[in-house]
Amino acid sequence: MRKLMLAGSVAAASLAGTAGVQADERVEIGTLTCEVAGGTGFIFGSSKSLDCVFERADGPDERYRGSINKFGIDIGTTTRSVMIWGVLAPTTDLPNGALNGTYGGVSGEATVGVGVGANALIGGSSRSIVLQPISVSGQEGLNIAVGVAELRLTDTY
């Protein structure tokens, strides 16, 4: 377990650097926790559905649905995972549904049994929202994936 946490920290730190410069001028407005459906990678990519809860630091929770698509090497099968991001924005004064939109970034993960991954993503309204990994995905299966990730979110109001 200790090695798993260390590997996850290293993966998160290396991939989180892609959003570091843009995150400097932002404030944390909450966390986004997504349950990711299992699936199979088809060498060049994969697509998995998401059910997410945005826990706002200053208001009620918001629910989102969406998908995460990976383009690049993605080989294997996973049964499930949970991903948690810190949500950074240029201001704390955002309307409900502010996370709607498409996010992009670099993705990486490795799974044998229970594995780890990390995804730093930028997007949303005018590409002003940064999703910074807090907890790497813990997933079950046999899979390796490296490439570009695209996350799409739509509120469920």
C-alpha positions in Angstrom: 0.0 0.0 0.0 2.8 2.4 0.9 4.4 1.8 -2.6 1.1 2.4 -4.2 0.7 5.8 -2.5 4.3 6.7 -3.3 3.8 5.8 -7.0 0.6 7.8 -7.0 2.3 10.8 -5.5 5.1 10.7 -8.1 2.6 10.3 -11.0 0.5 13.2 -9.7 3.4 15.5 -9.2 4.9 14.8 -12.7 1.6 15.3 -14.5 0.3 18.2 -12.3 3.2 20.3 -13.6 1.3 20.9 -16.8 -1.3 23.0 -15.0 1.1 24.6 -12.5 1.8 27.9 -14.4 -1.9 28.5 -15.1 -2.9 27.5 -11.6 -0.7 30.2 -10.0 -3.3 33.0 -10.6 -6.3 31.0 -9.4 -8.0 30.2 -6.1 -9.3 26.8 -5.0 -13.1 26.8 -5.1 -13.8 23.2 -4.1 -13.2 19.6 -5.2 -14.5 17.5 -8.0 -15.0 13.8 -7.3 -15.8 11.5 -10.2 -16.7 7.8 -10.3 -15.4 6.5 -13.6 -17.0 3.5 -15.3 -14.8 0.6 -16.2 -13.9 -0.2 -19.8 -11.4 -1.5 -22.3 -8.7 0.4 -24.0 -8.4 -0.1 -27.8 -4.7 0.6 -28.3 -5.2 4.1 -29.6 -7.7 5.3 -27.0 -10.7 4.8 -24.7 -13.9 6.5 -23.6 -15.5 6.1 -20.2 -18.5 7.7 -18.6 -18.4 9.8 -15.4 -20.7 10.7 -12.5 -19.3 13.6 -10.6 -20.0 15.7 -7.5 -18.5 19.2 -7.3 -18.2 20.1 -3.6 -18.1 23.9 -3.6 -16.1 25.6 -0.8 -18.8 28.3 -0.5 -22.1 26.6 -1.4 -24.2 23.6 -2.2 -22.8 20.5 -4.0 -23.4 20.3 -7.8 -23.8 17.1 -9.8 -22.2 16.6 -13.2 -22.2 13.8 -15.8 -19.7 13.4 -18.6 -17.0 11.4 -20.2 -13.3 11.0 -20.2 -11.6 10.2 -23.5 -8.0 9.3 -23.8 -6.1 9.5 -27.1 -2.8 7.7 -27.2 -1.6 4.3 -26.0 -4.4 2.7 -23.9 -4.2 -1.1 -23.7 -6.2 -3.3 -21.3 -9.3 -3.4 -19.2 -10.3 -1.7 -15.9 -13.4 -2.3 -13.8 -13.7 1.0 -11.9 -11.9 4.1 -10.6 -12.4 7.3 -8.6 -10.7 10.5 -9.5 -10.5 13.6 -7.3 -9.4 17.0 -8.4 -9.0 20.4 -6.7 -11.0 22.9 -8.7 -9.1 26.2 -9.3 -10.7 29.3 -10.9 -9.8 33.0 -11.4 -12.5 34.0 -8.8 -14.6 32.4 -6.1 -17.7 34.1 -7.6 -18.8 31.4 -10.1 -22.4 30.6 -11.1 -23.9 27.1 -10.7 -22.9 25.0 -13.7 -19.6 26.8 -14.1 -17.7 23.5 -14.6 -19.7 22.7 -17.8 -17.4 22.3 -20.8 -14.5 20.4 -22.2 -11.1 20.1 -20.4 -7.8 18.8 -21.9 -4.4 17.8 -20.6 -1.8 15.1 -20.4 -2.8 11.7 -18.9 -0.9 8.8 -17.5 -1.8 5.6 -15.6 -0.6 2.1 -14.9 -2.8 -0.7 -13.5 -2.0 -4.2 -12.4 -4.6 -5.3 -9.9 -5.2 -1.9 -8.2 -3.3 0.9 -10.0 -2.7 4.6 -10.0 -3.1 7.5 -12.5 -3.1 11.3 -12.6 -4.7 13.9 -14.9 -4.1 17.6 -14.8 -6.8 19.3 -17.0 -7.6 22.8 -18.1 -10.9 24.0 -19.6 -14.4 24.9 -18.7 -15.7 28.4 -19.3 -13.2 30.2 -21.5 -10.5 27.7 -20.4 -10.4 29.4 -17.1 -10.9 26.4 -14.8 -8.0 24.1 -13.7 -8.6 20.6 -12.4 -5.6 19.7 -10.3 -5.2 16.1 -9.2 -5.6 15.6 -5.4 -6.1 11.9 -5.3 -4.9 9.7 -8.1 -7.4 7.2 -9.5 -7.5 3.8 -7.8 -8.7 1.3 -10.3 -8.9 -2.4 -10.7 -7.8 -4.4 -13.8 -4.9 -4.7 -16.1 -4.2 -1.5 -18.1 -1.5 1.0 -19.3 -2.4 4.3 -20.7 -0.4 7.4 -21.7 -1.6 10.2 -23.9 -3.9 13.2 -24.1 -7.1 13.2 -22.0 -10.3 15.1 -22.8 -12.9 15.5 -20.1 -16.4 16.7 -20.8 -18.8 17.8 -18.0 -22.5 18.7 -18.1 -24.4 19.7 -15.0 -27.5 17.6 -14.2 -29.9 20.4 -13.3 
